[in-house]
């Protein structure tokens, strides 16, 4: 009898079988993929400061001299100076051009200035530091417009005020 009832139920079943929903549906795939990719991307980025040490703090930084004659010749150039720093004192012990500015005079001015630099010894972590340099001609400044000096403005105000006071006294008299 059990067999018949189960056959009858299977053959003439009017109640649909329950649908089992899988966690893996087409609509759920996209958010899962995006989540996984974003997690992988954040873990791939290095957030440790050990990857790039902090630059030492410069305490004395004379600028390279750019002579007037160089400006007349319109000498320009970009370069990179490599300075060697004594970790104990913070003084620059050596300087050399890694990338030349393209002009020996400009390179010499950069090397002379950077060899005088000093750093706070407590911040010197690396023995060498690359410093970019750029020599560029600047446009000549326009002469300032001539303006009336403030002392003349004061004189004008006093004269006009005196004339106004004199006019008022004449009216009263």
C-alpha positions in Angstrom: 0.0 0.0 0.0 2.9 2.2 0.6 4.1 1.5 -2.8 0.7 2.5 -4.4 0.4 5.7 -2.5 3.9 6.7 -3.3 3.3 5.9 -7.0 0.0 7.8 -7.0 1.7 10.7 -5.4 4.5 10.7 -8.0 2.2 10.2 -11.0 -0.6 12.5 -10.2 1.2 15.0 -8.1 -0.3 18.4 -8.4 1.9 20.0 -5.9 5.2 21.2 -7.4 8.4 20.0 -5.9 10.1 22.6 -3.7 12.8 24.5 -5.5 16.1 24.5 -3.8 17.8 27.9 -4.4 21.5 27.7 -4.8 23.8 30.4 -3.5 25.3 30.4 -6.9 23.0 32.3 -9.1 23.8 34.5 -12.1 22.8 37.6 -10.3 25.1 36.9 -7.4 28.1 36.2 -9.5 28.9 39.9 -10.4 28.9 41.2 -6.8 31.1 38.3 -5.7 33.6 38.8 -8.4 33.8 42.6 -7.7 34.3 42.0 -4.0 37.0 39.4 -4.6 38.8 41.7 -7.0 38.7 44.7 -4.7 40.0 42.7 -1.8 42.8 41.3 -3.9 43.7 44.8 -5.1 43.9 46.2 -1.6 46.1 43.4 -0.4 48.4 43.8 -3.4 49.2 47.4 -2.5 52.0 47.9 0.0 51.2 50.3 2.8 54.3 49.7 4.7 56.6 52.8 5.0 59.6 50.5 4.7 59.1 50.4 0.9 60.4 53.9 0.6 62.3 55.6 3.4 61.5 59.1 4.3 63.8 61.8 2.9 66.1 63.4 5.5 65.2 66.9 6.7 67.4 69.5 5.2 68.4 72.3 7.7 70.7 74.4 5.4 69.9 74.6 1.7 71.7 77.3 -0.2 70.4 77.7 -3.7 72.5 77.4 -6.8 73.8 80.7 -8.2 72.3 81.6 -11.6 74.5 84.4 -12.9 73.1 87.3 -14.9 75.4 86.5 -17.8 73.8 83.0 -18.0 70.3 84.7 -18.1 71.5 86.8 -21.0 72.7 83.7 -22.8 69.4 82.0 -21.9 71.1 79.0 -20.4 68.6 76.4 -19.1 68.6 72.8 -18.1 67.3 70.1 -15.9 69.4 67.6 -14.0 69.7 65.3 -11.0 72.4 65.6 -8.3 73.4 62.7 -6.1 74.6 63.8 -2.7 76.3 61.6 -0.2 75.4 62.4 3.4 77.3 61.6 6.6 74.8 59.9 8.9 76.7 61.1 12.0 76.9 64.8 11.2 74.3 65.3 8.5 76.9 67.1 6.3 77.1 66.4 2.6 80.4 64.6 2.0 80.1 64.3 -1.8 78.0 65.5 -4.7 78.0 64.4 -8.4 75.7 64.8 -11.3 73.6 61.8 -12.1 71.9 63.6 -14.9 73.6 66.6 -16.4 71.8 69.8 -17.1 73.5 69.9 -20.5 75.8 72.7 -19.5 79.0 72.5 -17.4 78.5 75.9 -15.9 75.1 75.0 -14.6 76.3 71.6 -13.4 79.1 73.3 -11.5 76.7 75.8 -9.8 74.4 72.9 -8.8 77.3 70.8 -7.4 78.7 73.8 -5.5 75.4 74.6 -3.8 74.4 71.1 -3.0 77.8 70.2 -1.5 77.1 72.9 1.1 73.7 71.4 2.2 73.3 70.1 5.7 70.7 67.7 7.1 69.4 66.9 10.5 71.4 63.8 11.5 68.5 62.3 13.3 66.5 62.1 10.1 69.3 60.7 7.9 68.3 57.1 7.1 69.8 56.7 3.7 73.4 57.6 2.9 72.6 59.0 -0.6 69.9 61.3 -1.9 68.9 62.3 -5.4 67.9 66.0 -5.7 66.5 67.4 -9.0 67.6 70.8 -10.2 66.2 73.0 -12.9 67.7 76.2 -14.3 65.1 78.2 -16.2 65.1 81.7 -17.5 62.5 83.9 -16.0 60.7 86.6 -17.8 62.1 90.0 -17.1 59.8 91.9 -14.6 57.8 94.8 -16.0 58.7 98.1 -14.5 56.2 99.2 -11.9 53.6 101.8 -12.8 54.4 105.2 -11.5 52.1 106.1 -8.7 51.7 109.2 -6.7 53.7 108.9 -3.4 51.6 108.8 -0.3 53.1 112.0 1.0 51.7 113.9 -2.0 48.3 112.4 -1.5 48.4 113.7 2.1 49.4 117.2 0.9 46.5 117.2 -1.6 44.0 116.1 1.1 45.2 118.8 3.4 45.0 121.5 0.7 41.5 120.5 -0.3 40.4 120.3 3.4 41.9 123.7 4.2 40.1 125.2 1.2 36.8 123.7 2.4 37.4 125.1 5.9 38.2 128.5 4.5 35.0 128.5 2.3 32.9 127.6 5.4 34.4 130.5 7.4 33.6 133.0 4.6 30.0 131.9 4.5 29.6 132.4 8.3 31.2 135.8 8.1 
